[in-house]
């Protein structure tokens, strides 16, 4: 014998719930952050672990070497890295200012903040190119473990800065097209979070690779 599905009795009780009945269902849990923001936060956490491994490798190699930096390589100068740090921090402030404006519906402030952030980010890459041009005259990545970890860490960070500039550029174009307002600006917050992450990573790199050799 084939089992027959249980059906509700005929009549009004068998009708599917209408809009009035659906309104009685509890609303889904809400969050102050969009799911895209949390996805970017997890991505940044993953990349933070990657840079942490590089920085730990730097200190491990330094502790295993009798001299760090090795003989023939001077300790890193601080003037240019500090200028680069100030440039990147100011770019992060500009992006934050632009994001702060769009939350209040100020599209012009968003565009101005993104434009300033992009300009300062490009300045940072130009300064890094200048630094590499100078350092490559004195030592190459294959010269010693010190230049190897130096170029690897700072080079990967430079690649992250370039990727962040692409994100900011895309958001900037969308801002000019009027895609954002006080209610809808998820992409702005996502790109801003990544850019602030890149800023924080650079500060950690400066303290580890540029500043710490002057204390031992």
BELWOTA-V973377 format. One record per residue. N is the residue number from 1. SS is DSSP state (hx for helix, st for strand, lp for the rest). PHI is phi in whole degrees, -180 to 180 (* if undefined). Layout:
n:N ss:SS phi:PHI
n:N ss:SS phi:PHI
//
This chain:
n:1 ss:lp phi:*
n:2 ss:lp phi:-85
n:3 ss:lp phi:-71
n:4 ss:lp phi:-95
n:5 ss:lp phi:-64
n:6 ss:lp phi:-75
n:7 ss:lp phi:-117
n:8 ss:lp phi:-68
n:9 ss:lp phi:-61
n:10 ss:lp phi:-68
n:11 ss:lp phi:123
n:12 ss:hx phi:-62
n:13 ss:hx phi:-69
n:14 ss:hx phi:-88
n:15 ss:lp phi:-70
n:16 ss:lp phi:-68
n:17 ss:lp phi:-65
n:18 ss:lp phi:-92
n:19 ss:hx phi:-62
n:20 ss:hx phi:-65
n:21 ss:hx phi:-71
n:22 ss:hx phi:-65
n:23 ss:lp phi:-67
n:24 ss:lp phi:-78
n:25 ss:lp phi:-69
n:26 ss:lp phi:-67
n:27 ss:lp phi:-69
n:28 ss:lp phi:-67
n:29 ss:lp phi:-62
n:30 ss:lp phi:-103
n:31 ss:lp phi:-141
n:32 ss:lp phi:-74
n:33 ss:lp phi:-117
n:34 ss:lp phi:-74
n:35 ss:hx phi:-62
n:36 ss:hx phi:-65
n:37 ss:hx phi:-65
n:38 ss:hx phi:-67
n:39 ss:hx phi:-62
n:40 ss:hx phi:-66
n:41 ss:hx phi:-62
n:42 ss:hx phi:-67
n:43 ss:hx phi:-63
n:44 ss:hx phi:-64
n:45 ss:hx phi:-63
n:46 ss:hx phi:-64
n:47 ss:hx phi:-69
n:48 ss:hx phi:-63
n:49 ss:hx phi:-63
n:50 ss:hx phi:-61
n:51 ss:hx phi:-70
n:52 ss:hx phi:-62
n:53 ss:hx phi:-64
n:54 ss:hx phi:-65
n:55 ss:hx phi:-66
n:56 ss:hx phi:-63
n:57 ss:hx phi:-64
n:58 ss:hx phi:-60
n:59 ss:hx phi:-69
n:60 ss:hx phi:-64
n:61 ss:hx phi:-64
n:62 ss:hx phi:-66
n:63 ss:hx phi:-72
n:64 ss:hx phi:-86
n:65 ss:lp phi:-105
n:66 ss:lp phi:-66
n:67 ss:lp phi:-130
n:68 ss:lp phi:-144
n:69 ss:lp phi:-63
n:70 ss:lp phi:-68
n:71 ss:lp phi:-57
n:72 ss:lp phi:97
n:73 ss:lp phi:-120
n:74 ss:lp phi:-73
n:75 ss:lp phi:-64
n:76 ss:lp phi:-62
n:77 ss:lp phi:-73
n:78 ss:lp phi:-103
n:79 ss:hx phi:-61
n:80 ss:hx phi:-65
n:81 ss:hx phi:-60
n:82 ss:hx phi:-69
n:83 ss:hx phi:-65
n:84 ss:hx phi:-63
n:85 ss:hx phi:-64
n:86 ss:hx phi:-61
n:87 ss:hx phi:-63
n:88 ss:hx phi:-71
n:89 ss:hx phi:-65
n:90 ss:hx phi:-63
n:91 ss:hx phi:-65
n:92 ss:hx phi:-66
n:93 ss:hx phi:-63
n:94 ss:hx phi:-63
n:95 ss:hx phi:-66
n:96 ss:hx phi:-61
n:97 ss:hx phi:-63
n:98 ss:hx phi:-65
n:99 ss:hx phi:-64
n:100 ss:hx phi:-62
n:101 ss:hx phi:-71
n:102 ss:hx phi:-69
n:103 ss:lp phi:-65
n:104 ss:lp phi:-108
n:105 ss:lp phi:80
n:106 ss:lp phi:-93
n:107 ss:hx phi:-68
n:108 ss:hx phi:-63
n:109 ss:hx phi:-66
n:110 ss:hx phi:-62
n:111 ss:hx phi:-62
n:112 ss:hx phi:-66
n:113 ss:hx phi:-65
n:114 ss:hx phi:-67
n:115 ss:hx phi:-62
n:116 ss:hx phi:-65
n:117 ss:hx phi:-63
n:118 ss:hx phi:-66
n:119 ss:hx phi:-61
n:120 ss:hx phi:-70
n:121 ss:hx phi:-65
n:122 ss:hx phi:-65
n:123 ss:hx phi:-62
n:124 ss:hx phi:-60
n:125 ss:hx phi:-65
n:126 ss:hx phi:-64
n:127 ss:hx phi:-67
n:128 ss:hx phi:-67
n:129 ss:hx phi:-61
n:130 ss:hx phi:-62
n:131 ss:hx phi:-64
n:132 ss:hx phi:-62
n:133 ss:hx phi:-60
n:134 ss:hx phi:-77
n:135 ss:hx phi:-71
n:136 ss:lp phi:-66
n:137 ss:lp phi:-73
n:138 ss:lp phi:-104
n:139 ss:lp phi:-154
n:140 ss:lp phi:-105
n:141 ss:lp phi:-58
n:142 ss:lp phi:-87
n:143 ss:lp phi:-67
n:144 ss:lp phi:-162
n:145 ss:hx phi:-65
n:146 ss:hx phi:-64
n:147 ss:hx phi:-64
n:148 ss:hx phi:-63
n:149 ss:hx phi:-73
n:150 ss:hx phi:-65
n:151 ss:hx phi:-69
n:152 ss:hx phi:-65
n:153 ss:hx phi:-68
n:154 ss:hx phi:-69
n:155 ss:hx phi:-69
n:156 ss:hx phi:-65
n:157 ss:hx phi:-66
n:158 ss:hx phi:-59
n:159 ss:hx phi:-65
n:160 ss:hx phi:-67
n:161 ss:hx phi:-63
n:162 ss:hx phi:-62
n:163 ss:hx phi:-65
n:164 ss:hx phi:-63
n:165 ss:hx phi:-66
n:166 ss:hx phi:-64
n:167 ss:hx phi:-64
n:168 ss:hx phi:-64
n:169 ss:hx phi:-65
n:170 ss:hx phi:-64
n:171 ss:hx phi:-66
n:172 ss:hx phi:-63
n:173 ss:hx phi:-62
n:174 ss:hx phi:-64
n:175 ss:hx phi:-66
n:176 ss:hx phi:-68
n:177 ss:lp phi:-84
n:178 ss:lp phi:76
n:179 ss:lp phi:-79
n:180 ss:lp phi:-119
n:181 ss:lp phi:-149
n:182 ss:lp phi:-66
n:183 ss:lp phi:-100
n:184 ss:lp phi:-115
n:185 ss:lp phi:-154
n:186 ss:hx phi:-60
n:187 ss:hx phi:-62
n:188 ss:hx phi:-65
n:189 ss:hx phi:-64
n:190 ss:hx phi:-68
n:191 ss:hx phi:-66
n:192 ss:hx phi:-63
n:193 ss:hx phi:-61
n:194 ss:hx phi:-64
n:195 ss:hx phi:-67
n:196 ss:hx phi:-65
n:197 ss:hx phi:-62
n:198 ss:hx phi:-60
n:199 ss:hx phi:-63
n:200 ss:hx phi:-63
n:201 ss:hx phi:-63
n:202 ss:hx phi:-64
n:203 ss:hx phi:-61
n:204 ss:hx phi:-64
n:205 ss:hx phi:-67
n:206 ss:hx phi:-62
n:207 ss:hx phi:-65
n:208 ss:hx phi:-83
n:209 ss:hx phi:-93
n:210 ss:hx phi:-95
n:211 ss:hx phi:-88
n:212 ss:hx phi:-59
n:213 ss:hx phi:-61
n:214 ss:hx phi:-81
n:215 ss:hx phi:-114
n:216 ss:lp phi:-152
//
